[in-house]
């Protein structure tokens, strides 16, 4: 079997050892692979590669006289590698890598590597390589590198929070509730929440990021009784609330051309939720039928996209919510 041999430096941060080395980009392209994170590929951590970004990098490389890539790529070796330290320096030596397909998974840096491929360039690049990491460890590294960067799909970050159990408690709770409602066969949101940046499926109309952002605000407000329930109770209460809305607007729920299950409508309904929830508590009944009675005054409300054309964002959701709340207040 052929091998790739490179000079490497072995070190560790905390309990995680890794190697640092230079390798021709062509060799890394040959041995590496990427798994996209989607509902069908739950072992992946990477987002969908942007062809526009790859083209931009390739153009930059081809137009530059001196190509410099000071930033390292991060990979994880799936197959066993051999490190042979120098006699006088145990941290330095030769790293022997099997020259086989699917030897290493890219954790970070896919666009740079694909850009070099597109430019048909084979230059040495800096690599930080771990070996034998499990999914949680790989996800944590990806989050550490990318969670504060712009341009990273927020739903992917929240999805990975759920794997690693990192992030703030309220974020994790909101992620868990969103994923549960998306997976529950009896949920009005079954298969409607887009968990990652993979290609949107037919029913998906609401991103996990939008769901988490709206729910976090309610969970953080301790003046709202809902925030003091346990997670299972919160799931049931939200399920009943949106099931009642789905039943009231059967011809609009999940239908193209209506905002009900899109970010604008969802945010507006979440802003209105605390008042409906409080009214139900006062009646000592949180079941779907009770919620249905409380929101019956909305039955003629127009959730069509054309009725709210040009309205968007937080201000737009607040405007829709104010109309809904006004209708509730007339009930006394």
Buried (B, 14 or more C-beta within 10 A) or exposed (E): EEEBEBEBEBEEEEEEEBBBBEBBBEBBBEBBBBBBBBBEEEEBBBBBBBEEBBBEBBEEBEEEEEEEBEEBBBBBBBEEBEBEEEEEEEEEBBBBBBBBEEBBBBBBBBBBBBBBBBBEBBBBBBBBBBBEBEBBBBBBBBBEBBBEEEEBBBBBBBBBBBBBEBBEEBBBBBBBBBBBBBBBEEBBBBBBBBBBBBEEEEEBBBBBBBBBBBBBBBBEEEEBBBBEBEEEEBBBBBBBBBBBBBBBBEEBBBBEEBBBBBBBBBBBBBBBBBBBBEBBBEEEBBEBEBBBBBBEBBEEBEBBBEEBEEBBEEEBBBBBBEBBBEBBEEEE
